[in-house]
Amino acid sequence: MPAATTLITPAENRFFLLSERARRRTTLQQISALLRAHVTVKADSDFLKPTVRNLILQDHGQWLTDCSHEWQLLASLPYVVNPSESRQAWHHCELCHKPVRYEYHVQNKQNHRELIVGSECVKKFMNAETRYLMVITTEDNFYAVAQYQTLTTAVPTVPTIMFAQPWLPQLPAERVPPSAQVATDNDPNRHDVPKTSHQATTIAGTKAR
């Protein structure tokens, strides 16, 4: 008999609950009590009502996106590579609780809570802005996140200019130059950020060695 589909993993559950601002502003709020009562939610869970199952199937992807925008890489220490070969010396990811050698440090933009997450769980925090910062943060440019945050504090429109779609929305469509057309994540010709979050973590992790 095939295993039941997991709709919400324990790591996703914790991610949703910790993203309090996004949770309160989306349909995720409707299942807050369920998340607190059940660490894992499967399609055939006895406690799951059909209407709630349909809500999860419909909005799960959007919840991940909305919650990701509530977090940012920690400017003072965006990532750490543990020099030890021993798993006993590694910190544990604060979402999945597995030992991780490649640590990514993230911070909630609202309450400034900091988390250590591994290279798999950090994908939950991914959006265009985070992917971009992970790519440009290297040993030679370790404070790229801090520099970017200083810039966006001085010029708050920078993220909108760089990552919002479409660019130059005040212009009629026929007046927007081709170079301002922003590719989607599924566009194979996109070169401004990695095609997948895995590539971003690989690049950051490799250059940090």
C-alpha positions in Angstrom: 0.0 0.0 0.0 1.5 3.4 -1.0 2.4 5.8 1.7 0.1 8.7 2.3 1.1 12.0 0.8 2.5 14.4 3.4 0.9 17.8 2.9 2.9 19.7 5.6 6.2 18.4 6.9 7.4 19.1 10.4 10.0 21.6 9.0 7.3 23.4 7.1 5.0 23.4 10.1 7.7 25.2 12.2 8.4 27.6 9.3 4.8 28.5 9.0 4.4 29.0 12.8 7.5 31.1 13.1 6.5 33.4 10.2 3.9 35.0 12.3 3.2 38.2 10.3 2.7 36.3 7.1 0.6 33.7 8.8 -1.8 36.3 10.2 -2.2 38.0 6.8 -3.0 34.9 4.8 -5.3 31.9 4.8 -2.6 30.1 6.7 -4.2 31.7 9.8 -7.2 29.3 9.3 -5.0 26.3 10.1 -2.9 27.8 12.9 -4.5 25.6 15.6 -4.1 22.5 13.5 -0.4 23.3 13.0 0.1 23.6 16.7 -1.8 20.4 17.5 -0.2 18.2 14.7 3.5 18.4 13.7 2.9 16.5 10.4 -0.2 16.7 8.3 -0.9 13.9 5.8 -3.6 13.6 3.1 -5.2 10.7 5.0 -4.9 12.1 8.5 -8.0 11.3 10.6 -8.2 14.8 12.0 -8.1 16.5 8.5 -11.4 17.8 7.2 -11.9 17.7 3.4 -12.3 21.5 3.3 -9.0 22.0 5.1 -7.3 19.4 2.9 -8.4 21.3 -0.1 -7.2 24.6 1.4 -3.8 23.2 2.0 -3.5 21.7 -1.5 -4.6 25.0 -3.0 -2.6 27.5 -0.9 0.5 25.6 0.2 2.8 27.0 -2.4 1.7 30.6 -1.8 2.1 30.2 1.9 5.8 29.2 1.4 6.3 32.3 -0.8 4.6 34.7 1.6 6.5 33.4 4.6 9.8 33.6 2.8 9.4 37.3 2.4 9.3 37.7 6.2 12.9 36.5 6.5 16.3 37.7 5.4 19.9 36.4 5.6 21.6 37.6 8.8 23.8 40.5 7.8 26.6 39.9 10.4 26.9 36.2 9.7 25.0 34.9 6.7 26.6 31.5 6.6 29.1 29.3 8.4 30.9 26.1 7.3 31.7 24.0 10.3 35.4 22.9 10.0 34.8 19.7 11.9 34.3 16.4 10.1 32.4 15.0 13.1 28.6 15.3 12.9 28.6 15.5 16.7 30.3 18.9 16.5 27.7 20.3 14.0 24.8 22.5 15.0 21.3 21.3 14.4 18.9 22.9 11.8 16.2 24.7 13.8 13.5 23.6 11.3 14.2 19.9 10.7 16.6 19.4 13.7 19.1 17.5 11.7 22.9 18.1 12.1 24.2 20.5 9.4 27.7 21.3 8.4 26.7 24.2 6.1 24.8 26.6 8.3 22.7 29.4 6.9 21.7 32.1 9.4 18.4 33.9 8.8 16.6 36.6 10.6 12.9 37.5 10.9 12.4 41.1 9.5 9.7 41.8 12.0 10.8 40.5 15.4 14.5 39.9 14.5 14.5 36.3 15.7 17.5 34.4 14.3 17.6 30.8 13.1 20.3 28.4 12.0 19.1 26.2 9.1 20.7 23.7 6.8 21.2 23.8 3.0 17.9 22.0 2.5 15.7 23.9 4.8 17.1 27.3 3.7 15.2 26.7 0.5 12.0 27.5 2.3 13.3 31.1 2.8 14.1 31.5 -0.9 12.8 34.3 -3.0 14.5 36.3 -5.7 16.2 38.7 -3.2 17.5 35.9 -1.0 18.8 33.9 -4.0 20.6 36.9 -5.3 22.3 37.6 -1.9 23.4 34.0 -1.5 25.1 34.1 -4.9 27.0 37.3 -4.3 28.0 36.5 -0.7 31.5 34.8 -0.8 34.7 34.8 1.2 35.9 37.8 -0.8 32.5 39.6 -0.3 31.3 38.2 3.0 29.5 41.4 4.0 27.4 41.7 0.8 24.2 41.2 2.8 25.1 44.0 5.2 26.0 46.3 2.3 22.8 45.5 0.6 20.7 46.2 3.7 22.5 49.5 4.2 21.6 50.4 0.6 18.0 49.4 0.9 17.6 51.3 4.2 18.9 54.4 2.4 16.9 53.7 -0.8 13.9 51.6 0.1 12.8 51.3 -3.6 15.9 49.2 -4.5 14.2 45.8 -3.9 11.2 46.8 -5.9 13.4 48.0 -8.8 15.5 44.8 -8.7 12.9 42.1 -8.0 9.3 43.3 -8.5 7.5 42.4 -11.6 6.9 44.1 -13.9 9.5 46.8 -14.0 8.5 50.3 -14.9 4.8 49.6 -14.3 3.9 53.2 -14.9 4.7 52.9 -18.6 2.4 51.5 -21.3 3.4 47.9 -22.2 4.6 49.0 -25.7 7.0 51.6 -24.1 8.7 49.2 -21.7 12.2 48.4 -23.1 12.9 44.7 -23.8 15.8 44.8 -21.3 13.3 45.6 -18.5 11.2 42.5 -19.0 11.8 40.3 -16.0 12.1 36.6 -16.6 10.2 34.1 -14.5 11.9 31.5 -12.4 10.9 28.9 -15.1 12.5 30.9 -17.9 15.6 28.9 -19.1 17.2 32.1 -20.4 17.2 33.8 -17.0 20.7 34.6 -15.9 20.3 37.2 -13.1 19.8 34.6 -10.3 20.3 30.8 -10.2 17.5 28.7 -11.7 17.0 26.8 -8.5 17.7 27.4 -4.8 19.9 24.3 -4.8 22.3 26.1 -7.2 22.3 29.1 -4.9 23.2 27.1 -1.8 25.8 25.1 -3.8 27.5 28.2 -5.0 27.5 29.8 -1.5 28.7 26.7 0.2 31.4 25.9 -2.3 32.9 29.4 -2.2 32.9 29.4 1.6 35.2 26.3 1.8 
